[in-house]
């Protein structure tokens, strides 16, 4: 039974009890107030749950997805082919069939190869113009120092750029430094969804003014980035600044989490107090909890 139906039935019973004694009316009104109090607690818990699970969208002004909605790649000489294929599977597990190995019947969209450069870059993704394919180059100078899981995460990160994703947070594959995670986050998935939708809409570098006019997609905020490649820290000062910004954001997030946890605890305590003071309705409260908050 829906909450609305429950309240209506209670009101109906109340109207039919006008000729009965005052005790019956008080009993019914208590039950109405009980249900309303429970609903209020649910509103708090549900709003906090939704806030915690929300994602942000981070996209570039370019992508290597072709007009057919695919990203076809070819091996042009990389020693990290197995890690690259694992990264491809990571993205294809979420959105099957988009990333494919190039064949004689397809036009190559991105070439995978290696370089050796003494700098701080693990890998680089380049956009293309005209008929020249884009490219992803793994820098062996740094890649050889990475663990197997880090190599896969770096490959997945570069693949994300080819799909149109920009840098995001330290909890994502698209983190601007060496990724700290080994699977797609909600930010990664939301960004991929929007980038792929944008490709289907034909929004590209030539009409980014139109794209930038879209600041929200399915209720999620969109952030645009013009960077051409990633995972590059040019100086110690830049790294210190990045860490400082992350520390500030982490402190704000921690405070928000603590605030949410306190509100959730307050709501739970309110429900306990209501059921303790109204034991006759404890069963109703548990039924409502199980129906509307199965994961609480």
C-alpha positions as CSV (number, residue, x, y, z in Angstrom):
1,X,0.0,0.0,0.0
2,X,1.4,3.5,-0.9
3,X,1.8,6.1,1.9
4,X,-0.8,8.3,0.2
5,X,-3.3,5.5,0.2
6,X,-2.5,4.7,3.9
7,X,-3.1,8.4,4.9
8,X,-6.4,8.6,2.9
9,X,-7.7,5.4,4.6
10,X,-6.8,6.8,8.0
11,X,-8.7,10.1,7.1
12,X,-11.6,8.1,5.9
13,X,-11.7,6.1,9.1
14,X,-11.6,9.3,11.1
15,X,-14.6,10.8,9.2
16,X,-16.6,7.6,9.9
17,X,-15.8,7.8,13.6
18,X,-17.3,11.2,14.2
19,X,-20.1,9.6,16.2
20,X,-17.7,7.6,18.3
21,X,-16.0,8.7,21.5
22,X,-13.1,11.1,21.8
23,X,-10.6,8.3,22.6
24,X,-11.0,6.8,19.1
25,X,-10.4,10.1,17.4
26,X,-7.3,10.7,19.4
27,X,-6.0,7.2,18.5
28,X,-6.6,7.9,14.8
29,X,-4.9,11.3,14.9
30,X,-1.9,9.8,16.6
31,X,-1.5,7.3,13.8
32,X,-1.8,10.1,11.2
33,X,0.9,12.1,13.0
34,X,3.0,8.9,13.3
35,X,2.9,8.3,9.6
36,X,3.7,11.9,8.8
37,X,6.7,11.9,11.1
38,X,8.0,8.7,9.5
39,X,7.6,10.3,6.0
40,X,9.6,13.3,7.2
41,X,12.5,11.1,8.3
42,X,12.4,9.4,4.9
43,X,12.7,12.7,3.1
44,X,15.9,13.5,5.0
45,X,17.5,10.1,4.4
46,X,16.5,10.0,0.7
47,X,17.8,13.5,0.0
48,X,21.1,12.7,1.6
49,X,21.5,9.4,-0.3
50,X,20.8,11.1,-3.6
51,X,23.4,13.9,-2.8
52,X,26.1,11.3,-1.9
53,X,25.7,9.4,-5.2
54,X,25.6,12.3,-7.6
55,X,28.3,12.6,-10.2
56,X,30.0,15.3,-12.2
57,X,30.7,15.4,-16.0
58,X,34.2,16.3,-17.3
59,X,34.6,16.5,-21.1
60,X,37.1,17.9,-23.6
61,X,36.4,20.0,-26.7
62,X,37.5,17.0,-28.9
63,X,37.2,13.2,-29.1
64,X,38.4,10.5,-31.5
65,X,35.0,8.6,-31.7
66,X,34.2,8.4,-35.4
67,X,30.9,9.3,-37.2
68,X,29.8,5.7,-36.8
69,X,30.0,5.9,-33.0
70,X,33.1,3.8,-32.7
71,X,36.7,4.2,-31.7
72,X,38.8,1.9,-33.9
73,X,42.4,1.4,-32.8
74,X,45.6,-0.2,-34.2
75,X,48.8,-1.4,-32.7
76,X,51.7,0.5,-34.2
77,X,54.3,-1.0,-31.9
78,X,53.6,-0.9,-28.2
79,X,55.0,-3.2,-25.5
80,X,51.9,-2.5,-23.4
81,X,49.4,-4.1,-25.7
82,X,48.0,-6.5,-23.1
83,X,47.5,-3.6,-20.7
84,X,45.8,-1.6,-23.4
85,X,43.4,-4.5,-24.2
86,X,42.5,-4.7,-20.5
87,X,41.8,-1.0,-20.5
88,X,39.6,-1.4,-23.6
89,X,37.7,-4.1,-21.9
90,X,37.2,-1.8,-18.9
91,X,35.4,0.7,-21.0
92,X,33.6,-1.8,-23.2
93,X,32.2,-3.6,-20.2
94,X,30.3,-0.4,-19.4
95,X,29.3,0.5,-23.0
96,X,29.8,-2.6,-25.2
97,X,31.1,-2.5,-28.8
98,X,32.2,1.1,-29.0
99,X,36.0,0.5,-28.9
100,X,37.2,-2.0,-31.6
101,X,40.5,-3.2,-33.0
102,X,41.0,-1.9,-36.5
103,X,40.4,-4.2,-39.4
104,X,40.7,-4.0,-43.2
105,X,37.0,-2.9,-43.3
106,X,37.3,0.0,-40.8
107,X,39.1,3.4,-40.8
108,X,41.6,3.7,-38.0
109,X,40.8,6.3,-35.4
110,X,43.7,6.0,-33.0
111,X,47.2,4.5,-33.3
112,X,48.9,3.0,-30.2
113,X,52.7,3.2,-29.9
114,X,55.6,3.9,-27.6
115,X,58.1,6.7,-27.2
116,X,61.1,7.2,-24.9
117,X,61.3,10.7,-23.4
118,X,63.0,11.8,-20.2
119,X,60.1,13.8,-18.7
120,X,57.3,13.4,-16.2
121,X,54.8,12.1,-18.7
122,X,53.5,8.5,-18.6
123,X,51.5,8.8,-21.8
124,X,50.0,11.3,-24.3
125,X,46.9,11.3,-26.4
126,X,46.9,13.5,-29.5
127,X,43.9,14.7,-31.5
128,X,43.9,14.4,-35.3
129,X,42.9,16.6,-38.2
130,X,41.6,15.6,-41.6
131,X,42.4,11.9,-42.4
132,X,45.3,11.6,-40.0
133,X,44.5,9.2,-37.2
134,X,44.8,10.3,-33.6
135,X,47.5,8.7,-31.5
136,X,48.3,7.4,-28.0
137,X,52.0,7.2,-27.1
138,X,53.2,5.5,-23.9
139,X,56.4,6.8,-22.6
140,X,58.6,3.8,-21.7
141,X,60.9,6.0,-19.6
142,X,58.1,6.3,-16.9
143,X,55.9,3.3,-17.8
144,X,58.6,0.8,-16.9
145,X,58.5,2.1,-13.4
146,X,54.8,1.5,-13.0
147,X,53.1,-1.6,-11.6
148,X,50.9,-3.8,-13.8
149,X,47.7,-2.3,-12.4
150,X,49.0,1.2,-12.8
151,X,49.8,0.5,-16.5
152,X,46.3,-0.6,-17.1
153,X,44.9,2.4,-15.3
154,X,47.1,4.7,-17.4
155,X,46.0,3.0,-20.6
156,X,42.4,3.3,-19.5
157,X,43.0,7.0,-18.7
158,X,44.4,7.7,-22.2
159,X,41.5,5.7,-23.8
160,X,39.2,8.0,-21.8
161,X,40.8,11.0,-23.5
162,X,40.3,9.4,-26.9
163,X,36.6,9.0,-25.9
164,X,36.4,12.7,-25.1
165,X,36.8,12.7,-21.4
166,X,38.8,15.4,-19.5
167,X,40.7,15.3,-16.2
168,X,38.5,14.9,-13.1
169,X,39.1,13.9,-9.5
170,X,41.5,11.6,-7.6
171,X,38.7,9.1,-7.3
172,X,38.5,8.6,-11.0
173,X,40.4,6.9,-13.8
174,X,40.6,10.3,-15.4
175,X,42.6,11.8,-12.5
176,X,45.2,14.1,-13.9
177,X,48.1,12.3,-12.4
178,X,48.8,8.6,-12.4
179,X,45.3,7.1,-11.6
180,X,44.8,5.9,-8.1
181,X,41.9,3.6,-9.0
182,X,41.6,0.5,-11.2
183,X,37.9,0.7,-12.3
184,X,35.5,3.3,-13.7
185,X,34.0,5.7,-11.2
186,X,30.6,7.3,-11.4
187,X,32.2,10.5,-12.7
188,X,34.0,8.4,-15.4
189,X,30.7,6.7,-16.5
190,X,28.7,9.9,-16.4
191,X,31.3,11.8,-18.5
192,X,31.5,8.9,-21.0
193,X,27.7,8.9,-21.3
194,X,27.6,12.6,-22.1
195,X,30.6,12.5,-24.4
196,X,29.1,9.7,-26.4
197,X,25.7,11.5,-26.5
198,X,27.4,14.6,-27.7
199,X,29.1,12.6,-30.5
200,X,25.7,11.3,-31.6
201,X,24.4,14.9,-31.6
202,X,27.3,16.0,-33.8
203,X,28.6,18.5,-31.3
204,X,32.3,18.9,-32.1
205,X,35.2,21.4,-31.9
206,X,33.6,23.6,-34.6
207,X,30.5,24.3,-32.6
208,X,31.7,24.2,-29.0
209,X,29.7,27.4,-28.2
210,X,26.6,25.3,-28.7
211,X,28.1,22.5,-26.5
212,X,29.1,24.9,-23.7
213,X,25.6,26.3,-23.6
214,X,24.7,22.9,-22.1
215,X,25.8,23.2,-18.4
216,X,23.7,20.3,-17.1
217,X,23.1,16.8,-18.5
218,X,20.5,14.6,-16.8
219,X,20.8,16.8,-13.7
220,X,24.6,16.5,-13.5
221,X,26.9,19.5,-13.8
222,X,29.2,19.6,-16.9
223,X,32.8,20.9,-16.9
224,X,34.6,21.5,-20.2
225,X,38.4,21.3,-20.7
226,X,40.6,22.2,-23.6
227,X,43.6,20.2,-22.6
228,X,45.2,18.1,-25.4
229,X,46.9,15.5,-23.2
230,X,47.4,14.5,-19.6
231,X,49.2,12.8,-16.8
232,X,52.0,15.4,-16.9
233,X,53.4,17.4,-14.0
234,X,55.8,20.0,-15.3
235,X,57.2,21.1,-12.0
236,X,57.4,20.4,-8.3
237,X,55.5,23.7,-7.7
238,X,52.6,22.5,-9.8
239,X,52.5,19.2,-7.9
240,X,52.5,21.0,-4.6
241,X,49.6,23.2,-5.8
242,X,47.6,20.2,-7.0
243,X,48.1,18.5,-3.7
244,X,47.1,21.6,-1.8
245,X,43.9,21.9,-3.9
246,X,43.1,18.2,-3.3
247,X,43.7,18.6,0.4
248,X,41.3,21.6,0.6
249,X,38.7,19.7,-1.4
250,X,39.2,16.6,0.8
251,X,38.6,18.7,4.0
252,X,35.4,20.2,2.6
253,X,34.2,16.7,1.5
254,X,35.0,15.3,4.9
255,X,33.0,18.0,6.6
256,X,30.1,17.4,4.3
257,X,30.2,13.6,4.9
258,X,30.3,14.2,8.7
259,X,27.3,16.5,8.4
260,X,25.4,14.0,6.3
261,X,26.2,11.2,8.7
262,X,25.0,13.2,11.6
263,X,21.7,14.0,9.9
264,X,21.2,10.4,8.9
265,X,21.9,9.4,12.6
266,X,19.4,12.0,13.8
267,X,16.8,10.7,11.4
268,X,17.4,7.1,12.5
269,X,17.1,8.2,16.2
270,X,13.9,10.0,15.4
271,X,12.4,6.9,13.9
272,X,13.5,4.8,16.9
273,X,11.9,7.3,19.3
274,X,8.7,7.4,17.4
275,X,8.4,3.6,17.4
276,X,9.5,3.4,21.0
277,X,6.8,5.9,22.0
278,X,4.2,4.3,19.7
279,X,4.9,0.5,20.0
280,X,1.6,-0.3,18.3
281,X,2.9,1.2,15.1
282,X,6.4,-0.3,15.2
283,X,5.4,-2.9,12.6
284,X,4.0,-0.2,10.3
285,X,7.3,1.7,10.6
286,X,9.4,-1.3,9.7
287,X,7.2,-2.1,6.7
288,X,7.6,1.5,5.4
289,X,11.4,1.3,6.0
290,X,11.7,-1.9,4.1
291,X,9.5,-0.7,1.2
292,X,11.0,2.7,0.6
293,X,14.5,2.4,2.0
294,X,15.6,-1.2,1.2
295,X,19.3,-0.3,1.4
296,X,19.2,1.7,4.6
